[in-house]
């Protein structure tokens, strides 16, 4: 069996956004994640895209995220959102992960939007390097 200690983690991110014109903006982000363990651990890693880089601080105490987001209003209620993120993992065997996402967003009403797109992930894992692609579909609504 695995020994899994108590873990306290904290993530901090700074965002800087600049409007390029009336319809588009660019956002740069830089963040760091820390984790403190209560004792020794021999827990297995979860070697899945998207999950592995976010859990890296649990195994190696910290990680860094750098990112760039771009949003552009295309027409009336349509927005294109694209981003690129780099995760720097403090481990010499799995040092990085790249993630890219593009979404087409349709605002139906003030409290309803539908999103569709893809996410690409290129990362190093304990078993080697891998590229993955995921479809993204979401519907968001809110109550005011």
C-alpha positions in Angstrom: 0.0 0.0 0.0 1.0 3.6 -0.4 1.6 6.1 2.4 -0.1 9.4 1.5 0.7 12.2 3.9 -1.4 15.3 4.7 -0.7 17.9 2.1 -1.3 21.7 2.2 -1.0 23.5 -1.1 -1.3 27.0 -2.3 -1.3 28.5 -5.8 -0.7 32.2 -6.6 -1.0 33.7 -10.1 -0.5 37.3 -11.4 -2.5 38.3 -14.5 -1.7 41.3 -16.7 -4.3 42.2 -19.3 -4.0 44.7 -22.1 -6.6 45.6 -24.7 -5.3 45.5 -28.2 -8.3 47.3 -29.7 -12.1 47.4 -29.0 -12.6 43.7 -29.8 -9.4 41.9 -28.6 -7.2 41.6 -25.5 -4.1 39.7 -24.5 -3.4 38.4 -21.0 0.0 37.3 -19.6 0.1 35.2 -16.4 2.8 33.9 -14.1 2.1 31.7 -11.2 3.7 29.4 -8.6 2.2 26.5 -6.7 3.6 25.3 -3.4 2.9 22.2 -1.4 4.0 21.1 2.1 3.8 17.5 3.2 3.4 16.3 6.7 5.9 13.4 6.3 7.5 11.0 3.9 5.5 9.8 1.0 5.6 6.9 -1.4 2.4 7.7 -3.3 2.2 6.9 -7.0 2.0 9.7 -9.6 -1.1 10.2 -11.6 0.4 10.2 -15.1 -2.5 11.7 -17.1 -2.4 14.9 -19.2 -3.7 18.0 -17.5 -3.7 16.3 -14.0 0.1 15.4 -13.8 1.5 19.0 -14.1 -1.1 20.4 -11.6 -0.2 17.7 -9.0 3.6 18.1 -9.4 4.0 20.2 -6.3 2.6 17.4 -4.2 5.7 15.3 -5.2 8.4 18.0 -5.7 7.2 20.9 -3.4 6.7 23.5 -6.1 6.0 24.3 -9.8 5.8 27.4 -12.0 3.2 28.3 -14.6 3.7 30.9 -17.4 0.9 31.6 -19.8 -0.5 33.8 -22.6 -4.2 34.2 -23.4 -5.8 35.9 -26.4 -9.5 36.9 -26.8 -11.1 38.4 -29.8 -14.8 39.3 -30.4 -15.6 38.0 -33.8 -19.2 38.9 -34.4 -22.1 40.0 -32.1 -22.2 37.2 -29.5 -19.2 35.2 -30.8 -15.8 35.3 -29.1 -12.6 33.3 -29.9 -10.4 32.5 -27.0 -7.0 30.9 -27.3 -4.2 30.3 -24.8 -0.8 28.8 -24.3 0.5 27.6 -20.9 3.9 26.3 -19.9 4.3 24.3 -16.7 7.8 24.1 -15.3 8.0 21.1 -13.0 10.8 21.0 -10.5 11.8 17.5 -11.4 14.7 16.6 -13.7 13.0 13.6 -15.2 9.7 15.3 -16.0 10.7 19.0 -16.3 7.8 20.5 -18.3 4.3 20.4 -19.9 2.8 22.6 -22.6 -0.9 23.2 -22.9 -2.8 25.0 -25.7 -6.5 25.6 -25.9 -8.8 27.3 -28.4 -12.5 27.9 -27.8 -15.3 29.4 -29.8 -17.7 31.0 -27.3 -21.4 31.9 -28.1 -23.2 34.2 -25.7 -26.9 33.4 -26.1 -28.1 35.6 -23.4 -26.5 37.5 -20.5 -26.7 34.3 -18.3 -26.1 31.5 -20.9 -23.1 30.7 -23.1 -22.0 27.7 -25.1 -18.3 26.8 -25.7 -16.6 24.4 -28.1 -13.0 23.8 -29.0 -10.0 21.7 -28.3 -7.1 21.3 -25.9 -3.6 20.1 -26.9 -1.1 18.8 -24.3 2.5 18.0 -24.8 4.3 16.8 -21.7 7.0 14.7 -20.1 5.8 11.9 -17.8 7.6 9.2 -15.8 7.0 6.9 -18.8 8.2 9.3 -21.5 6.9 12.2 -23.7 3.4 12.3 -25.0 1.1 14.5 -27.1 -2.7 14.4 -26.4 -5.7 16.2 -27.9 -9.1 16.6 -26.2 -12.4 18.0 -27.5 -14.0 20.7 -25.3 -17.7 21.3 -25.1 -19.3 23.2 -22.3 -22.5 25.1 -21.5 -22.5 27.7 -18.7 -25.4 29.4 -17.2 -25.9 31.6 -14.2 -28.6 33.1 -12.1 -28.8 36.8 -11.4 
